[in-house]
Amino acid sequence: MEQAGQTDGQGGGAMAATRRAARLSVAPMMEWTDRHCRYLHRLMSRRALLYTEMVTAPALVRGGARHLLVFSPEEHPVALQLGGSDPAELARAARMGAEEGYDEINLNVGCPSDRVQSGTFGAVLMKRPRLVAECAAAMIAACPVEVTVKCRIGVDDQEPAEILPRFLQEVSAAGVRRFAIHARKAWLQGLSPKENREIPPLDYPLVHAMKREFPHLHLTINGGVNSLAEAREHLAAGMDGVMIGRAAYHRPAEILLKADEEIFGEPGGRCPEEVVHGMLPYIERHLAAGGRLHDITRHMLGLFAGRPGARAWRRILSEGAHRPGAGPELVLEALRAVENPPTAG
C-alpha cells in the first residue's frame, strides 16, 4: 500500500515539472557536472534535468561552504545532490539548497569511493536502509522541494533481488517517491570508483521489475546507457526516467542536442556551433570575475566528437586555455578549425 509522502502539494507544479524533466537527466559526476558544465548542457537541452556534483552536508553545515551551491538561473531545472548520513545535518543542508533555489534535493546512496565511505555515506548506506529512511524523513520535513534518492542495486555480498525491494520499501515509507537506480552493485573493497562503473554487471531487468513491483514510485534507471535509442527502450519498458552520465558528457551533441525532440517530443535545439557562440558571453563574465578559461572549456572538449576538425578543436582548447590571457578569441580559433577542417590530400 502506498505510504503518504511528498506530493505535488509540496512544491506544487514545480515538482510536477521537475518530474517531467526527469524523463531524461544527466547524472551527477564528481569533477565534471559543475556549474559551468551545467550551463553548457542547458544550452543544448531545454528540458533535461541537470544534477550538481555531490556536495557533502558537513561541508555546507560545518564548513560554511555555501559557495558550493552557487548556480546560474538559466540551469533550471537543476537538482542538488547531497552526501551525508546525519539526519539533522542533511536536513539543514537540504534547507540551504532549497533556499538557494534548487528544484530537487537528491541524497547520494550510490558513490563507492573510499573517501565517501570514510564519511559513512554513499553506497555504504545501502547496508543501512533504516538510516537512509531517517535521513530522508528529516530532509523532507525541512525542505519545501522534492527529496529524492540515488542508489545502487546493492553492495558487496548483498543479493540485489532481495536487498533492493527492501530498500525501496523502507525508504519510500519515509516519504521518498522518486529514486534513480544505478543498475550495478558496488564493491566497496577491491574496486576503484571507475571500476565500479564498469566491472559489476548491469542488471536492467531487476530495475524494470522494481517499477512493476512499486508502480506508485517514480523510478529512473542509470548505468551504462550510451544513446538516446537505449534511453527510449528503457522508457518503453515502463521506466519513468533515464539518467545518462559519461555519454552525455563526452558526446553531448549526440545526446543533449537531440534530447528535446527524441525524448520530450519538442522541437530540437541548437547546433554545436550555435552552442559555442552561446557560451561566449558566459565565458566573458567568468573571466571578468577572475576565473580561468580552462574552467569552462574543459567541459566543451567533446562538443564536436566524431566530426571532422574535432581533434583540432580539442587540441587548441587543451593547449591554450591554461595560458594567461586566454579568452573567447581562443574558442573562436578552435571553432574555425571545425568549420574549416583540413581536407585529405
N, C-alpha and C positions, 0 to 999 in steps of 0.2 A: 504494500500500500504506500502511496506517495506521501512523504512527510511534508509538513508545512515548511516553507523555506523562502528564498528570495523569489519574488515575482516581479512582474512589470510595475507593480505598485511601488517598488523600491527602485527608484531611478526612472520609472515610467517609460516613456517612449524611447529615452536614451538607451535603456537596457535592451529593448527590442531591436534598436538599430545596431547595437554592438553585436548582438547575437546574429543578426543578418550578415554583418561583416565577417563573422567567424566562419562563414561558409568557406572562406579561404583566408588563411593567416600566414604570416611569416614568423617562424619560430624565434623565440628569444635565444640569442647566441652570444656568449661572452666574447668580448673584444671586437665584436662585429656589429651588432644591432644597436649602436649608439645613436644619438640624436641626428648626427649628420647622415648616417646610413638611412635612418627612417625618413628624413626629409627627401632624400633621393628616391626612396621606394614610393613615397606618396606621390611624387610627380609622375610615377609610372602606373600607379593604380589608384583610382579614387575610392575604391570600395574595400580592398583587402584590409584585414585587421593587422595592425603592427604591434610588436612587443618590444619592450626595452630589454637590455641586458638584465640579468639578475642583479638586484640591489639588495644588500643584506639589511635586515631590520636593525641589527646592532649598529651598523654604520650610520643609519638615519637617527636612531633614538639616542644612542650613547655617544656616537661620534659627531653628531651635529652636521652630517654631510648632506644637507638639504640641497646643495648644488647638484647632486646626482639626479635630482628629479626634474631638472630644467628640460623643457622641450618646446618646440615651436607649435603654435596653434594650428598650423597647416597639417600637422601629423595626424589629427583626429581622423578616424577612431584609433586610439592608441591605448595599450594596456601596460600597466606597470607590473613587472614580476618581482616578487619579494622572496628572499630566503631567510629562514629563521625557524625556531622551534619553541620560542617562548610566547604563549598566547597573549600576554599583556603587551609585550614588546611589539609583536606583529600587529596587534590592534592599533597601537599608536602609529606604527609605520603606515598601515593601511589608511588611517585617517589623514595622515600627511599627504599620501598620494592622492586621495580624493580631493583634498583642499587645493592641490596643485592643478587639478582638472583632468586627471586620467579617467578614461571611460570604463576601466575594469581594473581590478587588483587580482593578480594571479599568485598563488602560492606554489613555489618550486618544490616538488617531491620527486624530482627526476634526475638532478645533476649528480654524477657519481664521483666527482673529483675528491682527492684526499683532503684538500683544504676545506671543502664543503662538509665532508664527513666529520672533520675535527670539530666543526661547529654544531654538530648534531642536527644537520638539516640536509635537504636534498634527498637523493634516492634512499639513503639510510632510513628515512621516515616511513618507507613502505613497510618496515618491520613494526611500526608503531601507529597503526591507523587510529587508535583512540586519541593519541596526542594530536594527530593531524585534525581530527574532528574537533578537538578542543580549540586548537589554533583557528580553524575556520570559523567556528561559532563566535569566538571573540572578535575576529575581523569583521564578520557580518554585522555584529551588534554595534561596532564602532564606525562602520563605513556606509555611506549612502549609495555607493555604486556596487555593481555585482562583484562578488568574490568567487574566483574560480580556482581550480587545482590542475596542475600539470604533473603527471605521474608516469611511472613505468608500469609494465605488466607484472613486475616482481623483481626481487633481487636475490643474488646468491642461490641458495638451495631451495628457495620458495618454489612451490608449484603454481605457476601463473593461473591455471584454471581454477585453483582453489582460492588463492590469495586475492586476486583482482576483484571478483564479485564481492568478497567480504569487505575489501577496502572501499569499494564504491558504495556498498550498503551503509557502512558505518559513517563515512564522511558525508554522504548525501543526507543521512539522518540529522546531521548538524546544520543542514540548510543549503549546502552547495548543490547547485543544479547544473553546472557546466564543468566538464572535465576535458582536458586534452591528454590523450594517452599515447605515449611513445611505445610502439608495439614490439619492444625488445626488453628482455631482462637486463639488469645492470649487475655486473660482477664488481663488488666493492673492493676486492683484493685480487691483484694479479693482472688487471686490465687497466690501461690508461683511459682517460675520458674519450680520446679519439678512438681507441679500440672498442670502447663500449658503444660507440655509434655505428660500428661496422661488423664486429665479430659475432655477438649474440644474434641468433637467427630471428628474423621478423616473424611475428605471429599475427598476421592481419585477421585470419578467421576468428581468433579469440576476441579481438576488439569488436569485430562485427557482431559476434554473439552477445557481447555486453550490451550493444544497442537493442538487440531483441529482448534481452532479459530486463533491461531498465529503459523501457520506451519513454518514460517521463523525463529522463535525463538528456541533456544536450551534450553529445559526445563528438569530439574531434579526434581524428586519427593522425598520428605523426610517426615519422621514421621511414627513411628510405624512399620517399615519394619524390620522383625526379622529373615529372612532367605534369602538365595540366590534363593530359589524357588519363594518366593514372589517377589524378585527383577526381576526375569525373566518374571513373569506375567506382571509387570508394563512395562517392555521393549517391551513385545509382544503386549501390548495395545497401543504402539506408543510413549511412553516416550523416550526421548533421553538419560536419565541417571537416576540412583537411588542412593540416599545418605542414608547410614546406620550409625546410631550413636551408641547407647548403646549396641546393639547386637554385633557389631564389636569390641567393647572394652571389654565386659565381656566374649565373646566367640570367640576370634579372630581366633582360629584354624578352627572352623566350618565355619566362614565367609571368612577370608582372605586367608587361605591356599588353599581353593578351588576356589577362585575368578578368577584366571587367566584362569583356564580350563573352568569353568562353565559360566563365563560372557564374557571373551575375546577370548575364543576358542584357548587358547595356553596351552602348557604343564604345568601341575601343579607344585607347588613349593615344598618347603622343608616339612619335618615332624616336629612336635613340638620339638623333641629332637635336631634336627639339628639347629633349630632356637635358642635354648638355647646356644648351642656351638658357634653359630654365634654372639651372644651378648657378649660373654666373652671378646674379645679384646676391644669392645666399653666400657664395664664396667671398664676394666683396665685403659683405657685412662681417663675416667671420674674421677676415684679415684685418679689417678696421678695428675690431675688438681685441686684436693682439694674437689671434690664432694663426696656425700654420696651414698652408695649402694642403700638405700631406694628410692632415686630419680628415679632410673631406675626400680628396681624390683617391685615397686607398680603397674607398668603397666603390669607386667608379671604374675600377680596372676591368671588370667583366662586362661592361656595358655593351661592347661590340663583339662579344665572344662568338666565334665561328664566322666572322665576316672578314673579307679582305681588308688589310690595314689594322686588324685588331692587335697584332703583335707590336706594331709601331706605336699604336695608342698606349699600350701598357708600358712600353719601354720609355717613351717620352715622359709620361707621368711618373713612373717609378724612379727614373734617374734625376728628374728635375724638380719634383715637388718639395724635396727637402732643402733645396738651395735657398739662401737668404734672398728675399725679394720676389720669390716665385709667386705668381698670381694668375689671374684669368687669362693672360696672354699665353701662358704655357698650355692651358687647357685648350685654347683655340688652335694652338700649334699642333697639339695632338689630334684634334678633330680634323684638321686639314689632311693629316696623314691617313685618316679613314676615308675622307671624302675623295681623296686623290691617291689611291693606293698605287704602288709601282706595278707596272704591267710586266708580265713574263716576257723574257727575251725570245 
